Amino acid sequence: MCSIFGVLDIKTDAGELRKKALELSRLMRHRGPDWSGVYASDKAILAHERLSIVDVNAGAQPLYNAEKNPCAGR
């Protein structure tokens, strides 16, 4: 079990929203206590909590494509 949380189309202070997104993501930590991460830009924030079941050692997220842009999968 894992969790993902996102704030999209940001029109206010992204720094303040990032703090709130991390706080909310921590509330879901029980769903994936093995790894957590956050991607933040001026327009979007994505946070996740991961439960390591498969690919335990190489499951770092967010994932990036060949152009070094964050993506949902490879």
C-alpha positions as semicolon CSV with decimal commas, in nm:
position;residue;x (nm);y (nm);z (nm)
1;M;0,000;0,000;0,000
2;C;0,134;0,347;-0,088
3;S;-0,004;0,698;-0,114
4;I;0,033;0,996;-0,342
5;F;-0,073;1,352;-0,281
6;G;-0,065;1,641;-0,525
7;V;-0,137;2,011;-0,553
8;L;-0,172;2,121;-0,916
9;D;-0,211;2,453;-1,096
10;I;-0,067;2,655;-0,805
11;K;-0,163;3,021;-0,809
12;T;-0,036;3,118;-0,461
13;D;0,293;3,086;-0,269
14;A;0,435;2,744;-0,362
15;G;0,670;2,747;-0,062
16;E;0,386;2,767;0,188
17;L;0,186;2,505;-0,001
18;R;0,490;2,273;-0,002
19;K;0,500;2,285;0,379
20;K;0,129;2,200;0,395
21;A;0,167;1,922;0,135
22;L;0,445;1,760;0,342
23;E;0,232;1,786;0,654
24;L;-0,062;1,618;0,478
25;S;0,162;1,352;0,324
26;R;0,296;1,263;0,670
27;L;-0,061;1,185;0,775
28;M;-0,057;0,905;0,515
29;R;0,286;0,767;0,617
30;H;0,126;0,455;0,767
31;R;0,033;0,355;0,409
32;G;0,399;0,345;0,304
33;P;0,655;0,390;0,580
34;D;0,962;0,275;0,382
35;W;1,026;0,570;0,153
36;S;0,888;0,917;0,100
37;G;0,959;1,193;-0,144
38;V;0,843;1,524;-0,277
39;Y;0,864;1,706;-0,608
40;A;0,793;2,078;-0,597
41;S;0,787;2,352;-0,859
42;D;0,611;2,686;-0,890
43;K;0,313;2,513;-1,056
44;A;0,278;2,174;-0,884
45;I;0,369;1,973;-0,576
46;L;0,367;1,593;-0,565
47;A;0,437;1,397;-0,246
48;H;0,433;1,023;-0,190
49;E;0,477;0,757;0,076
50;R;0,599;0,416;-0,040
51;L;0,570;0,068;0,103
52;S;0,866;-0,135;-0,031
53;I;0,744;-0,471;-0,156
54;V;0,912;-0,501;-0,497
55;D;1,234;-0,334;-0,613
56;V;1,315;-0,254;-0,251
57;N;1,663;-0,111;-0,316
58;A;1,597;0,079;-0,638
59;G;1,250;0,219;-0,581
60;A;1,343;0,585;-0,538
61;Q;1,075;0,825;-0,651
62;P;0,978;1,048;-0,818
63;L;1,073;0,877;-1,142
64;Y;1,238;1,077;-1,421
65;N;1,228;1,018;-1,797
66;A;1,524;1,042;-2,037
67;E;1,483;1,421;-2,056
68;K;1,512;1,441;-1,673
69;N;1,146;1,544;-1,633
70;P;0,939;1,386;-1,354
71;C;0,702;1,119;-1,484
72;A;0,450;0,865;-1,353
73;G;0,635;0,558;-1,482
74;R;0,907;0,436;-1,714
